Amino acid sequence: MTRGRRPGQVSSREAVLRAAREEFSRKGYDAATVRAIAAQAGVDPAMINHHFGTKVQLFMAALELPVDPKEHVLAILDGPSNGIGERLLTRFLTVWDSSAGKAGVAVLRTAMQHEWSASLVREFIVNRAISPLLTGLGVPADEAAWRGNLVASQLSGLILTRYLIKLEPLASAPHAVVVHALAPTIQRYLTGPVGTAQDPRE
Amino acid sequence: MTRGRRPGQVSSREAVLRAAREEFSRKGYDAATVRAIAAQAGVDPAMINHHFGTKVQLFMAALELPVDPKEHVLAILDGPSNGIGERLLTRFLTVWDSSAGKAGVAVLRTAMQHEWSASLVREFIVNRAISPLLTGLGVPADEAAWRGNLVASQLSGLILTRYLIKLEPLASAPHAVVVHALAPTIQRYLTGPVGTAQDPRE
């Protein structure tokens, strides 16, 4: 189920996604253009806009990231706020253990070394997943960036150790076990005492 | 202070380290040989054994990792066990914010995408830093791997977000601020309730 699969006929959609992966990898997000991706895929740029939407949406499709992060955020927010760490981690593990997660790991592994990917990862993690969550939780704006960073520090390390480096026993641990161990951390970073980015005493 | 610095005369030591970085990067840890590194540096293999010791020690020198991780572990262990999270993080930040840390970040960025580096990173983190710490703390052997993984999940994410992705405000936050926010996490992973790798209820 990796993207090495190559049927006899490659659909336009697949050709676009393949071209997008190459263009984003080679030029970075900012320099990559939908026009160049269209040219490489042999399709009209209007077809890309029609089928994928914006450049960001095309990027997410190319990386096989979960199609609708907003949906996950809403589901995580749905429930008592003292259970947010548990709900976030449960869903996080479900997504990352799925085939989308496997594709994401492959992309991360390749992308990690390039400076451009740093801004992509930053943008995705903060703007598309964690910020909406913090806003939904009602975290004041002046705390959101700091709390979001802390959550990112634990979740990115979880991706790294469980899915990339594959530390054992963490890599094979059942969801409930990982949730039990990490949920208090995520919960505290989101709603507990963490100081501020300027001063450890809040 | 990056390794771009290039004096008029390159010492044998520098030549060996440079050759080692190239050889390890190109072939991976297992396939790299001290003989090939010596040939590339134009020195006798015996000189490398004499000055650097084992291949692992040469590898660590090439990556500019802290020369003696054992020393750090001993310093971290020196004090009450309920302050271990704080002492570990304080020292961790000091090392990673130093010039050795900057070199380490550069190496990590390059290495991250290769499968071989996964085992190197795993070996270094677990065997050379976290395991001795857990042993020193008196953590039972059957808990050590799980607790070590959890510590690695937070610390590797801290490296990723603060030093590689450079999330703000985390990347610029003073040590005391980061320690205050993360120490309870590290403390719990080392000595608090975390379940086991098989069962969330310990």
Chai-1 contact restraints between the chains, C-beta under 6 A:
chainA,res_idxA,chainB,res_idxB,connection_type,confidence,min_distance_angstrom,max_distance_angstrom,comment,restraint_id
A,R109,B,Q113,contact,1.0,0.0,6.0,A-B,restraint_1
A,T110,B,Q113,contact,1.0,0.0,6.0,A-B,restraint_2
A,M112,B,M112,contact,1.0,0.0,6.0,A-B,restraint_3
A,M112,B,Q113,contact,1.0,0.0,6.0,A-B,restraint_4
A,Q113,B,R109,contact,1.0,0.0,6.0,A-B,restraint_5
A,Q113,B,T110,contact,1.0,0.0,6.0,A-B,restraint_6
A,Q113,B,M112,contact,1.0,0.0,6.0,A-B,restraint_7
A,Q113,B,Q113,contact,1.0,0.0,6.0,A-B,restraint_8
A,A118,B,I165,contact,1.0,0.0,6.0,A-B,restraint_9
A,V121,B,I165,contact,1.0,0.0,6.0,A-B,restraint_10
A,R122,B,I165,contact,1.0,0.0,6.0,A-B,restraint_11
A,A145,B,P169,contact,1.0,0.0,6.0,A-B,restraint_12
A,W146,B,P169,contact,1.0,0.0,6.0,A-B,restraint_13
A,N149,B,L167,contact,1.0,0.0,6.0,A-B,restraint_14
A,N149,B,L170,contact,1.0,0.0,6.0,A-B,restraint_15
A,L150,B,A181,contact,1.0,0.0,6.0,A-B,restraint_16
A,A152,B,T161,contact,1.0,0.0,6.0,A-B,restraint_17
A,A152,B,L167,contact,1.0,0.0,6.0,A-B,restraint_18
A,S153,B,G157,contact,1.0,0.0,6.0,A-B,restraint_19
A,S153,B,L158,contact,1.0,0.0,6.0,A-B,restraint_20
A,S153,B,T161,contact,1.0,0.0,6.0,A-B,restraint_21
A,Q154,B,Q154,contact,1.0,0.0,6.0,A-B,restraint_22
A,Q154,B,G157,contact,1.0,0.0,6.0,A-B,restraint_23
A,S156,B,G157,contact,1.0,0.0,6.0,A-B,restraint_24
A,S156,B,L160,contact,1.0,0.0,6.0,A-B,restraint_25
A,S156,B,T161,contact,1.0,0.0,6.0,A-B,restraint_26
A,G157,B,S153,contact,1.0,0.0,6.0,A-B,restraint_27
A,G157,B,Q154,contact,1.0,0.0,6.0,A-B,restraint_28
A,G157,B,S156,contact,1.0,0.0,6.0,A-B,restraint_29
A,G157,B,G157,contact,1.0,0.0,6.0,A-B,restraint_30
A,L158,B,S153,contact,1.0,0.0,6.0,A-B,restraint_31
A,L160,B,S156,contact,1.0,0.0,6.0,A-B,restraint_32
A,T161,B,A152,contact,1.0,0.0,6.0,A-B,restraint_33
A,T161,B,S153,contact,1.0,0.0,6.0,A-B,restraint_34
A,T161,B,S156,contact,1.0,0.0,6.0,A-B,restraint_35
A,I165,B,A118,contact,1.0,0.0,6.0,A-B,restraint_36
A,I165,B,V121,contact,1.0,0.0,6.0,A-B,restraint_37
A,I165,B,R122,contact,1.0,0.0,6.0,A-B,restraint_38
A,L167,B,N149,contact,1.0,0.0,6.0,A-B,restraint_39
A,L167,B,A152,contact,1.0,0.0,6.0,A-B,restraint_40
A,P169,B,A145,contact,1.0,0.0,6.0,A-B,restraint_41
A,P169,B,W146,contact,1.0,0.0,6.0,A-B,restraint_42
A,P169,B,A197,contact,1.0,0.0,6.0,A-B,restraint_43
A,L170,B,N149,contact,1.0,0.0,6.0,A-B,restraint_44
A,A173,B,A197,contact,1.0,0.0,6.0,A-B,restraint_45
A,A176,B,P200,contact,1.0,0.0,6.0,A-B,restraint_46
A,V177,B,G195,contact,1.0,0.0,6.0,A-B,restraint_47
A,V177,B,P200,contact,1.0,0.0,6.0,A-B,restraint_48
A,H180,B,G195,contact,1.0,0.0,6.0,A-B,restraint_49
A,H180,B,P200,contact,1.0,0.0,6.0,A-B,restraint_50
A,A181,B,L150,contact,1.0,0.0,6.0,A-B,restraint_51
A,A181,B,V194,contact,1.0,0.0,6.0,A-B,restraint_52
A,A181,B,G195,contact,1.0,0.0,6.0,A-B,restraint_53
A,T185,B,T185,contact,1.0,0.0,6.0,A-B,restraint_54
A,V194,B,A181,contact,1.0,0.0,6.0,A-B,restraint_55
A,G195,B,V177,contact,1.0,0.0,6.0,A-B,restraint_56
A,G195,B,H180,contact,1.0,0.0,6.0,A-B,restraint_57
A,G195,B,A181,contact,1.0,0.0,6.0,A-B,restraint_58
A,A197,B,P169,contact,1.0,0.0,6.0,A-B,restraint_59
A,A197,B,A173,contact,1.0,0.0,6.0,A-B,restraint_60
A,P200,B,A176,contact,1.0,0.0,6.0,A-B,restraint_61
A,P200,B,V177,contact,1.0,0.0,6.0,A-B,restraint_62
A,P200,B,H180,contact,1.0,0.0,6.0,A-B,restraint_63
